[in-house]
Amino acid sequence: NRSTCRQCKAKIEKGTLRIGTISPGPGDYDVTQWRHLACQKKPKNLGEVQNLEHFDVIDPSDQEKVRSHFATGGGSPAKRSRAEIETDK
C-alpha cells in the first residue's frame, strides 16, 4: 500500500495492476513512478505491448487488460474518477 499513482494521486492498493515508468534519479539510482493502468497513456515509442519489460511474467488475464488498454491508445486520466479507476482492478 505504499504506491501512489503519479497521475491521479490515489493510492495503488497491493495486488492492483500498475505500470511503472523508470527514470534517472538525482543521485546514483533510478526512480520508478507508478500509475494505475487506467491512468497510463500508451508510450509513443512502445510499438508492441509485448515489449513492455516484465510483460511476460504477469498473469495472462492482466496481459489481456494491458493489451486492450493500449489498443485504444491508453487512458484519458483527467476524465476518469477515482471510483472508475477502482473498478478496473
C-alpha positions in Angstrom: 0.0 0.0 0.0 3.0 2.3 -0.5 2.5 3.3 -4.1 0.7 6.4 -5.2 -0.5 7.0 -8.8 1.6 9.7 -10.3 -1.4 10.8 -12.4 -4.5 10.7 -10.2 -2.6 10.8 -6.8 -4.8 7.9 -5.4 -3.1 5.1 -3.5 -2.5 1.9 -5.5 -3.6 -1.0 -3.4 -1.4 -4.1 -3.1 -2.1 -6.6 -5.9 -3.5 -4.0 -8.3 -2.2 -4.0 -11.8 0.0 -0.9 -12.3 2.5 0.5 -14.7 5.9 1.8 -13.7 8.0 4.4 -15.6 11.7 4.3 -14.7 13.8 7.4 -14.9 17.2 8.5 -13.6 17.0 9.9 -10.0 19.0 12.8 -8.7 21.8 10.5 -7.5 23.2 7.1 -8.5 19.8 5.5 -8.6 16.6 5.2 -10.7 13.2 6.4 -9.7 10.0 4.4 -10.5 6.8 6.4 -11.0 3.8 4.2 -10.7 0.4 4.7 -12.4 -2.9 2.8 -12.4 -3.2 1.1 -15.8 -6.2 3.3 -16.4 -4.1 6.4 -15.8 -1.2 5.3 -18.1 -1.2 6.7 -21.7 0.4 4.5 -24.3 4.1 5.4 -24.6 4.9 6.9 -28.1 7.8 4.6 -28.6 6.2 1.4 -27.3 5.5 -0.5 -30.6 4.2 -3.8 -29.4 2.8 -4.3 -25.9 5.0 -7.4 -25.5 8.0 -5.1 -25.5 7.0 -3.8 -22.0 9.6 -5.0 -19.5 8.3 -8.0 -17.5 5.1 -8.3 -19.6 5.8 -12.0 -19.9 5.6 -12.6 -16.2 2.3 -11.1 -15.4 -0.9 -13.1 -15.2 -2.5 -13.9 -18.7 -5.7 -12.1 -17.7 -3.7 -9.0 -16.7 -1.8 -9.3 -20.0 -5.1 -9.1 -21.8 -6.1 -6.0 -19.8 -2.9 -4.3 -20.8 -3.3 -5.3 -24.5 -6.9 -4.0 -24.5 -6.0 -0.7 -22.7 -3.1 0.2 -25.1 -5.0 -1.0 -28.2 -7.2 2.1 -27.6 -4.2 4.4 -27.1 -4.3 4.3 -23.3 -6.3 6.2 -20.7 -7.5 9.7 -20.5 -6.9 10.1 -16.8 -8.3 13.6 -16.4 -11.7 12.3 -17.4 -11.8 9.4 -15.0 -12.9 9.5 -11.4 -11.1 7.5 -8.7 -14.2 5.3 -8.4 -13.9 4.4 -12.1 -10.3 3.6 -11.6 -11.0 1.4 -8.7 -13.5 -0.7 -10.8 -10.6 -1.5 -13.2 -8.8 -3.7 -10.5 
